[in-house]
Amino acid sequence: MFADTHQTPDHILIVDDDGALRERIATYLQTRGMRVSQLSRARDLRARLNQSEPDLVVLDTRLPDADGLALCGELRANRRFHALPIVLLSTRHGVEDRIVGLEMGADDYLAKPLATRELFMRIRAILRRARLPLPGLAVAHMASVLRFGEWRLDTLARHLVDESGATVALSSAEYRLLRVLLDYPNRVLTRDQLLDLTQGREADLLDRSIDLLVSRVRQRLRDGVRQGRYIKTIRNEGYLFSATVVEATGPCASACCAAA
């Protein structure tokens, strides 16, 4: 196990137009040692993020001045915030609604009415996963660039770089899944194993969430299901990353990316 050496109180930003709910969540999180800020509108969130970035955003899907789902996608498309943890809150309870939320790049999705204790546990799990080093290559070698095919993964900036030198942003969930696949190349990983390595059991996400996440990473790699150049679906078993992974460390790693 790795100890959490994070000393500064986690700053959670709640964005919801329901003032009573915000207060209830804020009070609970504050009693657990977290620092909480509250906002009610999308425009206020954009202004706040231009000033400072919280550790995690709890975002309602229906705000007075914006669709929270679209706002989540907007943040994910911005390279500054592509790794910012986001938990969506919604009055919609359907499975498809949750899947849409995850498709927009959310790290988790909770339906209202919600239990503040469950929200706290999910926030804590997301923050812990974001700060812990991954197993395998990430811990053993601390490579700053991992190369495979025509791609390079910059593990410091947490984005992909293609052959032309263009960068492709990754959400935190996409990055962690890709890291796990790169750490275990040419090995079949079951959906349960991928859930354990990327989300943690306490996240209790839908089984389909891993398939959805794999689909999103394939899109980033421009790797269609039929081609399966990088990520192969092994029927009734799971997924296999089939490309050779080469590590690059030290100053030359950044130079190589810059020269690409």
RASULJO-V487448 format. One line per field, one symbol per residue. burial: # if it has 9 or more other ideal C-beta (glycine too) atoms within 8 Angstrom, else .. A space follows every 10 residues. Layout:
burial = ???
//
This chain:
burial = .........# #######... ######.### ...#.##### ##.##..##. ...#.##### #.#..#.### ###.##.... ########## ......#### ##.####### #..#.#.### ###.###### ...#.####. ..######.. #####..### ##..#.#### ########## #####...#. #.######## ..#.#...## ####.###.# #.#....#.# ##.#...### ###.#.###. ..##.##..#
//
